[in-house]
Amino acid sequence: MFEELLFQMRNKFQVCKFIYLYFLFNVMKIKATVCSAINSPINIEQINLAEPKEDEVLVKIMATGVCASDVHVIRGSMDSPLPVVLGHEGSDIIEYIGKNVKTVGIGDKVALSWAPDCGMCYYCDSGYSHLCNASAPIVLSGGLLDGTSRLSNLKDEKLYHYSFLSTWAEYAVVNEKSCINLKADIDFEPASLIGCAVMTGIGAAIN
């Protein structure tokens, strides 16, 4: 048991060191699927991902879903600022945490939700957290919860997030409120559907 704990700690140290070196210049290079224009091919590109700010985490995308909403953006039937990195459901491993992150830690397995809640507004207190004042009005604005983006192309031109997440990428920076803790034995592929397909589909059926 002790040897296993040391091995896990060593691995976490190596991950932290690796991520730290990337963020020495406040940015890391990742591959992501970018939608630059409606009714046009989407492209896998190398882009910049800035480091997490306060209350944010860096996650490695292990699996992601393809939702009708993403297709609607590509076809122009749903508004989104462009160019955008799509994808709004995924399962991930947390590899780096920003300041004041309390609910998750490095190495945790999580699913991502496009409906983070503040837990303090009228709707959250009333049991309608999907209408949260902090997230619902800006979910399609192209930023994270603070309204800004961590994404840019190699010319340092702004790219937009989709629904606070952008999971069609190797890595993502998200607010910790978007992270749903998972048990260690849950497979990544079905877990990636929790944040949208399960939340909206089953939620609509039982509520």
BELQUI-V351101 format. One record per helix or strand. SS is the DSSP state (a for helix, b for strand). FROM is the first residue (numbers start at 0). LEN is the number of residues. If there is no record, write none. Layout:
SS/FROM/LEN
SS/FROM/LEN
//
This chain:
a/1/24
b/26/9
b/42/8
b/55/9
a/67/8
b/83/2
b/89/8
b/108/4
a/121/4
a/128/3
a/135/3
b/150/2
b/157/3
b/168/1
b/170/5
a/175/3
b/178/3
a/187/4
a/193/13
//
